[in-house]
Every structure is written in C-alpha cells, then in structure tokens.
C-alpha cells in the first residue's frame, strides 16, 4: 500500500507518519495470508486503540469523571464527616495556621486532580511518570474531603512531603512542573470567570447558576488540557529520531 493511501493518512492523524507507515506495513504483511476482511477489522481496532488516547477523547472522559467526582464521591465523603473540625488532629488545636495551610493545599490539589488524573491516565497511560505522580497526589489529597481532622492533617502533611520529594528527585521534577504549570492557569481562569462574569449579570442571586459552573469548569479545564499537552511535549516527550541525531 502506498504512503499516500487514505488508510495510512487517517492513521497518521492519530500518531506520527513513521509509526503509521510501520503499522500499515505490518497489517499488509499479515493480510496476505489472512485476507482483506481481517486487514480492515484489525485496522479499525487500531484506530480505536489510538483514537481514544487523543487529547479530545481524554478531555471528554476526564471532564465526565471530574463531574462524577464532584457530584458523587466528594459529596459522599463530606456526608460522612465528624460533627466538628476543632478536634486536636495531628497538629493539635493550637496550630490552626498550619492546619489551614495544609488543608487548603490538599483541597486545591484534589479539585484540580479530579480532572488532571483521569486526563493523564487516558492520554498517557498508567506507566507514564506524569500519570503516576498525579495518581499519588490525588490519592493523598482527596482524603481531605473526609472532613475528619486527623485524616485531613495527614493528607496535608503527606501531600507537602510528596511535593518536596518530587522537587528533590530529578526523575519526578519535570512531571511535577507539568502538573503545577497545568494547575495555575486553570485556577486563574476559573477564579476570574466565577468572580467577575456572574457578578455582572446575577448580582441579586446569592448562588451561581449551575450552567455558569459547568461553563467555567469546561473553560478552565480545557485550558488545563492544552497547557498539559504543551508542557508534556516540551519537558517529557522524547524527541523523534532523525538521520542527524542517529549520525
């Protein structure tokens, strides 16, 4: 099959041209003994396997997962909280400033990672360092929504320690930089959207309409996905081999 064939062109939209040519070549070689029906069946399976990891598919699945986490999982955790947050906890009752700092760090991380973690899982796979770091931070930070002082203190402390460890260890420094660079613009967009736009139109309504929340979430996390893909290409993705680099 020639390199300009429509099947190879479509496959190249989901991967690089060299990989697409290699896949088509393998399928053509096997199709010689298995038939054209097998070729097109295997080709469609390949398209699906590559297509669901594209940025658009990853964003859609991650956004749906994030809405489920906000509406179901976090709500369930908060409904099983203890009556008071003023228990001694890990830091004691006289270190409220430490508790507030660590709690807020965990809450911000959990809210952002509700989207970033499934996005990284779908887009990059579980063996990727960025995905592994996101999963670890998410598993720690989501515990803050149990609203149990001991668990919240431990969540904040472990989250800070994991961030510090990622800064020290070279292998995890770039994945942490990608998560931080992805998080900051998303938070900035959401803050601007929630505090400026609704106040202009809904000044007499104490609660922001649900439609505004969905739009602000979609906008902020869409920017987060774009920034994440850009930073990943710049910091973690291996450069393609060329004749010059091989030489």
C-alpha positions as CSV (number, residue, x, y, z in Angstrom):
1,X,0.0,0.0,0.0
2,X,1.4,3.4,-0.9
3,X,2.3,6.0,1.6
4,X,-0.3,8.3,0.3
5,X,-3.2,5.9,0.9
6,X,-6.3,7.2,2.8
7,X,-5.9,4.5,5.4
8,X,-2.4,5.5,6.3
9,X,-3.2,9.2,6.1
10,X,-6.0,8.7,8.7
11,X,-3.8,6.6,10.9
12,X,-1.1,9.3,10.8
13,X,-3.6,11.8,12.2
14,X,-3.5,9.8,15.5
15,X,0.2,9.0,15.6
16,X,3.3,10.1,13.7
17,X,3.7,9.3,10.0
18,X,6.6,6.8,10.5
19,X,4.6,4.8,13.1
20,X,1.5,4.9,10.8
21,X,3.6,3.5,7.9
22,X,5.0,0.8,10.1
23,X,1.5,-0.3,11.3
24,X,0.1,-0.3,7.8
25,X,3.1,-2.4,6.6
26,X,2.6,-5.0,9.4
27,X,-1.1,-5.2,8.7
28,X,-0.5,-5.6,4.9
29,X,2.1,-8.3,5.5
30,X,-0.3,-10.3,7.7
31,X,-3.3,-9.6,5.4
32,X,-1.5,-11.5,2.7
33,X,-2.3,-14.8,4.5
34,X,-5.4,-13.7,6.5
35,X,-7.4,-11.8,3.9
36,X,-8.7,-8.2,3.4
37,X,-11.5,-8.6,5.9
38,X,-9.0,-9.3,8.6
39,X,-7.0,-6.3,7.5
40,X,-9.9,-3.8,7.8
41,X,-11.0,-5.4,11.1
42,X,-7.5,-5.0,12.5
43,X,-7.2,-1.5,11.1
44,X,-10.4,-0.4,12.8
45,X,-9.3,-1.8,16.1
46,X,-6.0,0.1,15.7
47,X,-7.9,3.3,15.0
48,X,-10.0,2.8,18.2
49,X,-6.9,1.9,20.3
50,X,-5.0,5.0,19.2
51,X,-8.0,7.4,18.9
52,X,-9.3,7.1,22.5
53,X,-6.0,8.4,23.8
54,X,-6.2,11.6,21.7
55,X,-6.4,14.9,23.5
56,X,-10.1,15.4,22.7
57,X,-11.2,12.0,23.9
58,X,-9.0,12.3,27.0
59,X,-10.6,15.7,27.8
60,X,-14.1,14.5,27.4
61,X,-13.6,11.4,29.6
62,X,-11.7,13.3,32.2
63,X,-14.4,16.1,32.3
64,X,-17.1,13.5,32.8
65,X,-15.0,11.8,35.5
66,X,-14.5,15.1,37.2
67,X,-18.2,15.9,37.3
68,X,-18.8,12.4,38.8
69,X,-16.2,13.0,41.4
70,X,-17.6,16.4,42.4
71,X,-21.2,15.3,42.4
72,X,-20.9,11.8,43.9
73,X,-17.6,10.9,45.5
74,X,-16.7,14.2,47.3
75,X,-20.3,14.6,48.3
76,X,-20.4,11.1,49.8
77,X,-17.1,11.8,51.7
78,X,-18.5,15.1,53.1
79,X,-21.7,13.4,54.2
80,X,-19.8,11.1,56.5
81,X,-17.8,13.8,58.3
82,X,-17.5,14.2,62.0
83,X,-19.6,16.8,63.8
84,X,-16.7,19.2,64.5
85,X,-13.5,20.2,62.8
86,X,-12.0,21.5,66.0
87,X,-10.6,18.2,67.3
88,X,-6.9,18.0,68.1
89,X,-6.0,16.1,65.0
90,X,-2.3,15.7,64.1
91,X,-1.1,19.2,64.6
92,X,-3.1,20.0,67.8
93,X,-5.7,22.7,68.5
94,X,-3.0,25.4,68.9
95,X,-1.6,25.2,65.4
96,X,-4.6,26.4,63.4
97,X,-2.5,28.2,60.9
98,X,-0.6,25.1,60.0
99,X,-3.8,23.1,59.6
100,X,-5.4,25.8,57.4
101,X,-2.4,25.9,55.1
102,X,-2.1,22.1,54.7
103,X,-5.9,21.7,54.3
104,X,-6.1,24.4,51.6
105,X,-3.2,22.8,49.7
106,X,-4.9,19.5,49.8
107,X,-8.3,20.9,48.7
108,X,-6.9,22.8,45.8
109,X,-4.9,19.8,44.7
110,X,-7.9,17.5,45.0
111,X,-10.2,19.8,43.0
112,X,-7.6,20.2,40.2
113,X,-6.5,16.5,40.2
114,X,-10.2,15.3,39.8
115,X,-9.6,16.3,36.2
116,X,-5.9,16.1,35.7
117,X,-5.6,12.5,37.0
118,X,-8.1,10.8,34.6
119,X,-6.9,13.0,31.8
120,X,-3.3,11.8,32.3
121,X,-4.5,8.2,32.7
122,X,-6.4,8.3,29.4
123,X,-3.9,10.3,27.4
124,X,-0.5,8.9,28.6
125,X,-1.3,5.6,30.3
126,X,-0.5,4.3,33.8
127,X,3.1,3.6,33.1
128,X,3.8,7.3,32.5
129,X,5.6,9.2,35.2
130,X,3.2,12.1,35.0
131,X,0.3,9.8,35.5
132,X,1.9,8.0,38.4
133,X,2.6,11.3,40.2
134,X,-0.9,12.6,39.5
135,X,-2.4,9.4,40.9
136,X,-0.3,9.5,44.0
137,X,-1.1,13.2,44.8
138,X,-4.8,12.6,44.1
139,X,-5.0,9.6,46.4
140,X,-3.5,11.6,49.2
141,X,-5.3,14.9,48.6
142,X,-8.8,13.5,48.1
143,X,-8.8,12.3,51.8
144,X,-9.1,16.0,52.9
145,X,-12.8,15.8,52.0
146,X,-13.5,13.2,54.7
147,X,-13.6,16.3,56.9
148,X,-12.0,14.3,59.8
149,X,-9.3,16.4,61.4
150,X,-6.7,13.5,61.8
151,X,-7.2,12.4,58.2
152,X,-7.2,16.0,56.9
153,X,-4.0,16.8,58.8
154,X,-2.3,13.6,57.5
155,X,-3.5,14.3,53.9
156,X,-2.0,17.8,54.0
157,X,1.3,16.6,55.6
158,X,1.8,13.7,53.1
159,X,0.9,16.0,50.2
160,X,3.5,18.5,51.2
161,X,6.1,15.8,51.7
162,X,5.4,14.2,48.4
163,X,5.7,17.6,46.6
164,X,9.0,18.3,48.3
165,X,10.3,14.8,47.4
166,X,9.3,15.3,43.8
167,X,11.3,18.6,43.8
168,X,14.4,16.9,45.2
169,X,14.4,13.8,43.0
170,X,15.3,14.7,39.4
171,X,13.2,11.9,37.9
172,X,10.0,13.5,39.2
173,X,10.8,17.1,38.9
174,X,9.6,17.6,35.4
175,X,6.3,15.7,36.0
176,X,5.7,18.0,39.0
177,X,6.5,21.1,36.9
178,X,3.9,19.9,34.3
179,X,1.2,19.5,37.0
180,X,2.0,22.9,38.5
181,X,2.1,24.6,35.2
182,X,-1.2,23.0,34.2
183,X,-2.9,23.8,37.5
184,X,-2.1,27.5,37.8
185,X,-3.7,28.9,34.6
186,X,-6.7,26.7,35.1
187,X,-7.3,28.1,38.6
188,X,-6.7,31.6,37.3
189,X,-9.3,31.3,34.6
190,X,-11.8,29.7,36.9
191,X,-11.4,32.4,39.6
192,X,-11.8,35.2,37.0
193,X,-14.9,33.5,35.5
194,X,-16.6,32.8,38.8
195,X,-16.0,36.2,40.4
196,X,-16.3,38.6,37.6
197,X,-18.8,37.3,35.0
198,X,-21.6,36.1,37.3
199,X,-21.4,39.3,39.4
200,X,-22.1,41.3,36.3
201,X,-25.3,39.6,35.4
202,X,-26.5,37.9,38.6
203,X,-25.9,40.5,41.3
204,X,-29.2,39.8,43.1
205,X,-28.8,36.0,43.0
206,X,-26.8,34.6,46.0
207,X,-25.9,31.3,44.3
208,X,-24.2,31.0,40.9
209,X,-26.4,29.1,38.4
210,X,-25.3,25.6,37.6
211,X,-24.9,26.4,33.9
212,X,-22.2,29.0,34.9
213,X,-20.4,26.4,36.9
214,X,-20.3,23.9,34.1
215,X,-19.1,26.5,31.6
216,X,-16.4,27.8,33.9
217,X,-15.3,24.2,34.6
218,X,-15.2,23.4,30.9
219,X,-13.3,26.5,30.1
220,X,-10.7,26.3,32.8
221,X,-10.0,22.5,32.3
222,X,-9.9,22.9,28.5
223,X,-7.0,25.4,29.1
224,X,-5.5,23.0,31.6
225,X,-5.5,20.2,29.0
226,X,-3.9,22.4,26.3
227,X,-1.2,23.5,28.7
228,X,-0.6,20.0,29.9
229,X,-0.1,18.7,26.4
230,X,2.2,21.5,25.5
231,X,4.3,21.2,28.6
232,X,4.5,17.4,28.2
233,X,5.8,17.8,24.7
234,X,8.4,20.3,25.9
235,X,9.6,18.5,29.0
236,X,8.9,14.8,28.9
237,X,8.2,13.6,25.4
238,X,11.3,12.0,23.8
239,X,12.5,13.8,20.6
240,X,11.9,11.8,17.4
241,X,15.0,10.1,16.0
242,X,16.3,11.7,12.8
243,X,19.2,11.0,10.5
244,X,21.1,13.8,12.1
245,X,20.6,12.6,15.7
246,X,21.4,9.0,14.7
247,X,24.6,10.1,13.0
